Amino acid sequence: MFTSVLMIEKALTSADVEFVTTLHGDETVSFHVLLQPRGDQADRLLRAIDDVALGELDEAAHERETPEGKDAAALGTQALEVSLTALHAAGSEAQGRLIEDHPLDALKTLVDETGADEVIVLTDPHYVEEFFHRDWASRARHKVGVPVLKLFSHSKE
């Protein structure tokens, strides 16, 4: 069985689930999902710049409303449950947990614990972090010791 660690920041859409579950053809994949809610990542300014770069001006104007702290954790737990349910419905083994601090440390630990074959980082584009190679995928490539695949999530169902 192939083991993938999947890092996400919001609930997987049906398109995301189909994409990650079909990456390896007919091979059975077990997913270990790590979710860090968007509000617990970069500061509001960086998130707003990303929104503007994507042409989502309304989103940029509402970044101050993005849940942070305990509110982000509650929404994150719900997003994780939705994602795990969707992966199970697609026929994959899946388990997961919320990341509260230091996502790359949690990623490295999970890769080591599970003997993962790869890491899939599935997020919205983060142009500022990507430009400076400070996004999850860029930093993980130097830390985890397994291949890291970066994919952009599908925003809408």
ROFI-701781 format. One record per residue (C-alpha): residue number from 1; z negated, y, x; chain. Coordinates in nm, 3 decimals, decimal comma. Layout:
<rs>
(NUM; (Z; Y; X); A) ...
</rs>
This chain:
<rs>
(1; (0,000; 0,000; 0,000); A) (2; (0,090; 0,348; 0,121); A) (3; (-0,197; 0,599; 0,119); A) (4; (-0,136; 0,971; 0,065); A) (5; (-0,385; 1,255; 0,069); A) (6; (-0,264; 1,518; -0,176); A) (7; (-0,395; 1,875; -0,135); A) (8; (-0,349; 2,092; -0,443); A) (9; (-0,477; 2,421; -0,584); A) (10; (-0,411; 2,372; -0,955); A) (11; (-0,339; 2,096; -1,203); A) (12; (-0,027; 1,893; -1,134); A) (13; (0,259; 1,943; -1,376); A) (14; (0,456; 1,646; -1,504); A) (15; (0,735; 1,744; -1,263); A) (16; (0,487; 1,748; -0,972); A) (17; (0,361; 1,401; -1,066); A) (18; (0,712; 1,261; -1,090); A) (19; (0,801; 1,420; -0,756); A) (20; (0,505; 1,284; -0,556); A) (21; (0,503; 0,941; -0,720); A) (22; (0,871; 0,882; -0,644); A) (23; (0,876; 1,005; -0,283); A) (24; (0,846; 0,653; -0,145); A) (25; (1,078; 0,474; -0,384); A) (26; (0,933; 0,150; -0,520); A) (27; (0,646; 0,136; -0,271); A) (28; (0,302; 0,146; -0,429); A) (29; (0,112; 0,464; -0,338); A) (30; (-0,257; 0,536; -0,358); A) (31; (-0,348; 0,904; -0,384); A) (32; (-0,663; 1,076; -0,265); A) (33; (-0,652; 1,423; -0,420); A) (34; (-0,829; 1,727; -0,278); A) (35; (-0,828; 2,037; -0,497); A) (36; (-0,944; 2,382; -0,396); A) (37; (-0,901; 2,632; -0,679); A) (38; (-0,681; 2,931; -0,599); A) (39; (-0,966; 3,176; -0,655); A) (40; (-1,165; 3,013; -0,374); A) (41; (-0,888; 3,048; -0,117); A) (42; (-0,738; 3,373; 0,005); A) (43; (-0,864; 3,712; -0,097); A) (44; (-0,717; 3,894; -0,394); A) (45; (-0,492; 4,116; -0,182); A) (46; (-0,314; 3,820; -0,021); A) (47; (-0,273; 3,651; -0,358); A) (48; (-0,131; 3,973; -0,505); A) (49; (0,116; 4,008; -0,215); A) (50; (0,233; 3,652; -0,279); A) (51; (0,278; 3,732; -0,647); A) (52; (0,484; 4,042; -0,566); A) (53; (0,698; 3,845; -0,318); A) (54; (0,769; 3,592; -0,594); A) (55; (0,862; 3,870; -0,835); A) (56; (0,559; 3,798; -1,052); A) (57; (0,438; 4,155; -1,091); A) (58; (0,231; 4,078; -1,401); A) (59; (0,044; 3,809; -1,206); A) (60; (-0,022; 4,053; -0,920); A) (61; (-0,173; 4,303; -1,161); A) (62; (-0,407; 4,038; -1,300); A) (63; (-0,530; 3,885; -0,972); A) (64; (-0,870; 4,048; -1,023); A) (65; (-0,904; 3,820; -1,327); A) (66; (-0,853; 3,499; -1,124); A) (67; (-1,178; 3,301; -1,150); A) (68; (-1,380; 3,277; -0,830); A) (69; (-1,698; 3,097; -0,729); A) (70; (-1,862; 2,890; -1,003); A) (71; (-1,595; 2,987; -1,255); A) (72; (-1,322; 2,863; -1,019); A) (73; (-1,512; 2,537; -0,965); A) (74; (-1,533; 2,469; -1,338); A) (75; (-1,159; 2,524; -1,382); A) (76; (-1,095; 2,324; -1,065); A) (77; (-1,286; 2,026; -1,199); A) (78; (-1,079; 2,033; -1,514); A) (79; (-0,753; 2,066; -1,316); A) (80; (-0,855; 1,773; -1,096); A) (81; (-0,926; 1,552; -1,399); A) (82; (-0,590; 1,643; -1,555); A) (83; (-0,413; 1,564; -1,227); A) (84; (-0,585; 1,228; -1,177); A) (85; (-0,512; 1,127; -1,536); A) (86; (-0,145; 1,216; -1,490); A) (87; (-0,121; 1,016; -1,165); A) (88; (-0,286; 0,715; -1,333); A) (89; (-0,046; 0,745; -1,628); A) (90; (0,242; 0,734; -1,379); A) (91; (0,109; 0,402; -1,249); A) (92; (-0,053; 0,524; -0,928); A) (93; (-0,401; 0,465; -0,800); A) (94; (-0,574; 0,800; -0,766); A) (95; (-0,914; 0,944; -0,697); A) (96; (-1,015; 1,293; -0,602); A) (97; (-1,268; 1,560; -0,538); A) (98; (-1,307; 1,933; -0,540); A) (99; (-1,317; 2,118; -0,209); A) (100; (-1,583; 2,384; -0,194); A) (101; (-1,564; 2,497; 0,169); A) (102; (-1,350; 2,440; 0,475); A) (103; (-1,049; 2,261; 0,322); A) (104; (-0,909; 2,147; 0,655); A) (105; (-1,237; 1,988; 0,759); A) (106; (-1,248; 1,805; 0,425); A) (107; (-0,886; 1,700; 0,476); A) (108; (-0,947; 1,566; 0,827); A) (109; (-1,254; 1,374; 0,712); A) (110; (-1,069; 1,220; 0,417); A) (111; (-0,767; 1,122; 0,629); A) (112; (-1,001; 0,951; 0,875); A) (113; (-1,209; 0,780; 0,602); A) (114; (-0,909; 0,645; 0,412); A) (115; (-0,674; 0,570; 0,699); A) (116; (-0,415; 0,781; 0,517); A) (117; (-0,050; 0,744; 0,610); A) (118; (0,041; 1,103; 0,525); A) (119; (-0,077; 1,432; 0,383); A) (120; (0,114; 1,609; 0,107); A) (121; (0,032; 1,977; 0,059); A) (122; (0,154; 2,079; -0,286); A) (123; (0,092; 2,447; -0,357); A) (124; (0,256; 2,763; -0,476); A) (125; (0,426; 2,959; -0,197); A) (126; (0,185; 3,169; 0,009); A) (127; (0,419; 3,393; 0,203); A) (128; (0,166; 3,587; 0,409); A) (129; (-0,016; 3,276; 0,527); A) (130; (0,313; 3,090; 0,585); A) (131; (0,458; 3,375; 0,791); A) (132; (0,160; 3,363; 1,025); A) (133; (0,139; 2,980; 1,008); A) (134; (-0,208; 3,002; 0,853); A) (135; (-0,124; 2,802; 0,539); A) (136; (-0,278; 2,459; 0,481); A) (137; (0,027; 2,261; 0,591); A) (138; (0,082; 2,451; 0,916); A) (139; (-0,281; 2,423; 1,018); A) (140; (-0,314; 2,060; 0,905); A) (141; (-0,024; 1,952; 1,127); A) (142; (-0,241; 2,029; 1,430); A) (143; (-0,555; 1,868; 1,292); A) (144; (-0,504; 1,546; 1,098); A) (145; (-0,295; 1,319; 1,319); A) (146; (-0,061; 1,198; 1,042); A) (147; (0,264; 1,345; 0,905); A) (148; (0,215; 1,648; 0,679); A) (149; (0,469; 1,717; 0,407); A) (150; (0,471; 2,060; 0,246); A) (151; (0,602; 2,084; -0,110); A) (152; (0,606; 2,370; -0,358); A) (153; (0,453; 2,297; -0,694); A) (154; (0,637; 2,340; -1,019); A) (155; (0,473; 2,635; -1,191); A) (156; (0,579; 2,553; -1,545); A) (157; (0,579; 2,224; -1,738); A) 
</rs>
